[in-house]
């Protein structure tokens, strides 16, 4: 992980990335 602290602004991007990884499984 590049960042250990995620701000509220980072949440949408993180959620989108996690969703993308789950869909590729």
HTML snippet that shows the backbone in 3Dmol.js (N, CA, C, O; Angstrom):
<script src="https://3Dmol.org/build/3Dmol-min.js"></script>
<div id="view" style="width:600px;height:400px;position:relative"></div>
<script>
const pdb = `
ATOM      1  N   UNK A   1       0.850  -1.208   0.000  1.00  0.00           N
ATOM      2  CA  UNK A   1       0.000   0.000   0.000  1.00  0.00           C
ATOM      3  C   UNK A   1       0.873   1.241   0.000  1.00  0.00           C
ATOM      4  O   UNK A   1       1.799   1.367   0.802  1.00  0.00           O
ATOM      5  N   UNK A   2       0.571   2.146  -0.900  1.00  0.00           N
ATOM      6  CA  UNK A   2       1.343   3.390  -0.936  1.00  0.00           C
ATOM      7  C   UNK A   2       0.934   4.297   0.218  1.00  0.00           C
ATOM      8  O   UNK A   2       1.771   4.943   0.849  1.00  0.00           O
ATOM      9  N   UNK A   3      -0.371   4.332   0.480  1.00  0.00           N
ATOM     10  CA  UNK A   3      -0.854   5.191   1.574  1.00  0.00           C
ATOM     11  C   UNK A   3      -1.394   4.318   2.698  1.00  0.00           C
ATOM     12  O   UNK A   3      -2.142   3.372   2.452  1.00  0.00           O
ATOM     13  N   UNK A   4      -1.020   4.632   3.913  1.00  0.00           N
ATOM     14  CA  UNK A   4      -1.561   3.893   5.048  1.00  0.00           C
ATOM     15  C   UNK A   4      -2.789   4.608   5.587  1.00  0.00           C
ATOM     16  O   UNK A   4      -3.622   4.005   6.264  1.00  0.00           O
ATOM     17  N   UNK A   5      -2.897   5.896   5.285  1.00  0.00           N
ATOM     18  CA  UNK A   5      -4.048   6.679   5.740  1.00  0.00           C
ATOM     19  C   UNK A   5      -4.855   7.128   4.531  1.00  0.00           C
ATOM     20  O   UNK A   5      -4.349   7.841   3.664  1.00  0.00           O
ATOM     21  N   UNK A   6      -6.115   6.705   4.481  1.00  0.00           N
ATOM     22  CA  UNK A   6      -6.978   7.091   3.371  1.00  0.00           C
ATOM     23  C   UNK A   6      -7.918   8.195   3.827  1.00  0.00           C
ATOM     24  O   UNK A   6      -8.534   8.105   4.889  1.00  0.00           O
ATOM     25  N   UNK A   7      -8.018   9.225   3.019  1.00  0.00           N
ATOM     26  CA  UNK A   7      -8.932  10.309   3.350  1.00  0.00           C
ATOM     27  C   UNK A   7     -10.298   9.999   2.763  1.00  0.00           C
ATOM     28  O   UNK A   7     -10.435   9.084   1.952  1.00  0.00           O
ATOM     29  N   UNK A   8     -11.301  10.752   3.167  1.00  0.00           N
ATOM     30  CA  UNK A   8     -12.662  10.515   2.671  1.00  0.00           C
ATOM     31  C   UNK A   8     -12.716  10.681   1.163  1.00  0.00           C
ATOM     32  O   UNK A   8     -13.515  10.026   0.494  1.00  0.00           O
ATOM     33  N   UNK A   9     -11.871  11.556   0.620  1.00  0.00           N
ATOM     34  CA  UNK A   9     -11.859  11.802  -0.827  1.00  0.00           C
ATOM     35  C   UNK A   9     -11.316  10.599  -1.590  1.00  0.00           C
ATOM     36  O   UNK A   9     -11.600  10.429  -2.776  1.00  0.00           O
ATOM     37  N   UNK A  10     -10.533   9.762  -0.905  1.00  0.00           N
ATOM     38  CA  UNK A  10      -9.943   8.602  -1.576  1.00  0.00           C
ATOM     39  C   UNK A  10     -10.909   7.420  -1.633  1.00  0.00           C
ATOM     40  O   UNK A  10     -10.722   6.499  -2.429  1.00  0.00           O
ATOM     41  N   UNK A  11     -11.938   7.448  -0.792  1.00  0.00           N
ATOM     42  CA  UNK A  11     -12.837   6.300  -0.712  1.00  0.00           C
ATOM     43  C   UNK A  11     -13.466   5.894  -2.040  1.00  0.00           C
ATOM     44  O   UNK A  11     -13.439   4.708  -2.369  1.00  0.00           O
ATOM     45  N   UNK A  12     -14.029   6.813  -2.818  1.00  0.00           N
ATOM     46  CA  UNK A  12     -14.653   6.403  -4.088  1.00  0.00           C
ATOM     47  C   UNK A  12     -13.679   5.680  -5.010  1.00  0.00           C
ATOM     48  O   UNK A  12     -14.046   4.705  -5.665  1.00  0.00           O
ATOM     49  N   UNK A  13     -12.445   6.154  -5.060  1.00  0.00           N
ATOM     50  CA  UNK A  13     -11.452   5.522  -5.937  1.00  0.00           C
ATOM     51  C   UNK A  13     -11.101   4.131  -5.423  1.00  0.00           C
ATOM     52  O   UNK A  13     -10.966   3.185  -6.200  1.00  0.00           O
ATOM     53  N   UNK A  14     -10.954   4.017  -4.109  1.00  0.00           N
ATOM     54  CA  UNK A  14     -10.619   2.723  -3.507  1.00  0.00           C
ATOM     55  C   UNK A  14     -11.740   1.718  -3.738  1.00  0.00           C
ATOM     56  O   UNK A  14     -11.490   0.563  -4.085  1.00  0.00           O
ATOM     57  N   UNK A  15     -12.971   2.165  -3.544  1.00  0.00           N
ATOM     58  CA  UNK A  15     -14.130   1.281  -3.739  1.00  0.00           C
ATOM     59  C   UNK A  15     -14.202   0.818  -5.187  1.00  0.00           C
ATOM     60  O   UNK A  15     -14.464  -0.354  -5.458  1.00  0.00           O
ATOM     61  N   UNK A  16     -13.970   1.737  -6.113  1.00  0.00           N
ATOM     62  CA  UNK A  16     -14.018   1.393  -7.531  1.00  0.00           C
ATOM     63  C   UNK A  16     -12.928   0.379  -7.868  1.00  0.00           C
ATOM     64  O   UNK A  16     -13.153  -0.548  -8.646  1.00  0.00           O
ATOM     65  N   UNK A  17     -11.747   0.559  -7.277  1.00  0.00           N
ATOM     66  CA  UNK A  17     -10.645  -0.354  -7.562  1.00  0.00           C
ATOM     67  C   UNK A  17     -10.936  -1.743  -6.987  1.00  0.00           C
ATOM     68  O   UNK A  17     -10.695  -2.758  -7.640  1.00  0.00           O
ATOM     69  N   UNK A  18     -11.456  -1.772  -5.761  1.00  0.00           N
ATOM     70  CA  UNK A  18     -11.782  -3.053  -5.145  1.00  0.00           C
ATOM     71  C   UNK A  18     -12.861  -3.771  -5.944  1.00  0.00           C
ATOM     72  O   UNK A  18     -12.790  -4.983  -6.146  1.00  0.00           O
ATOM     73  N   UNK A  19     -13.860  -3.018  -6.398  1.00  0.00           N
ATOM     74  CA  UNK A  19     -14.944  -3.609  -7.194  1.00  0.00           C
ATOM     75  C   UNK A  19     -14.380  -4.188  -8.487  1.00  0.00           C
ATOM     76  O   UNK A  19     -14.801  -5.255  -8.934  1.00  0.00           O
ATOM     77  N   UNK A  20     -13.429  -3.480  -9.081  1.00  0.00           N
ATOM     78  CA  UNK A  20     -12.819  -3.940 -10.331  1.00  0.00           C
ATOM     79  C   UNK A  20     -12.074  -5.254 -10.096  1.00  0.00           C
ATOM     80  O   UNK A  20     -12.137  -6.165 -10.922  1.00  0.00           O
ATOM     81  N   UNK A  21     -11.365  -5.349  -8.961  1.00  0.00           N
ATOM     82  CA  UNK A  21     -10.612  -6.563  -8.667  1.00  0.00           C
ATOM     83  C   UNK A  21     -11.560  -7.731  -8.422  1.00  0.00           C
ATOM     84  O   UNK A  21     -11.301  -8.849  -8.866  1.00  0.00           O
ATOM     85  N   UNK A  22     -12.649  -7.471  -7.719  1.00  0.00           N
ATOM     86  CA  UNK A  22     -13.612  -8.532  -7.423  1.00  0.00           C
ATOM     87  C   UNK A  22     -14.259  -9.040  -8.703  1.00  0.00           C
ATOM     88  O   UNK A  22     -14.458 -10.244  -8.863  1.00  0.00           O
ATOM     89  N   UNK A  23     -14.586  -8.134  -9.610  1.00  0.00           N
ATOM     90  CA  UNK A  23     -15.226  -8.520 -10.865  1.00  0.00           C
ATOM     91  C   UNK A  23     -14.295  -9.363 -11.729  1.00  0.00           C
ATOM     92  O   UNK A  23     -14.755 -10.188 -12.518  1.00  0.00           O
ATOM     93  N   UNK A  24     -12.986  -9.158 -11.582  1.00  0.00           N
ATOM     94  CA  UNK A  24     -12.033  -9.881 -12.427  1.00  0.00           C
ATOM     95  C   UNK A  24     -11.752 -11.281 -11.886  1.00  0.00           C
ATOM     96  O   UNK A  24     -11.094 -12.080 -12.552  1.00  0.00           O
ATOM     97  N   UNK A  25     -12.239 -11.583 -10.699  1.00  0.00           N
ATOM     98  CA  UNK A  25     -11.980 -12.902 -10.127  1.00  0.00           C
ATOM     99  C   UNK A  25     -12.815 -13.966 -10.824  1.00  0.00           C
ATOM    100  O   UNK A  25     -12.730 -15.144 -10.476  1.00  0.00           O
TER     101      UNK A  25
END
`;
const viewer = $3Dmol.createViewer("view");
viewer.addModel(pdb, "pdb");
viewer.setStyle({}, {cartoon: {color: "spectrum"}});
viewer.zoomTo();
viewer.render();
</script>
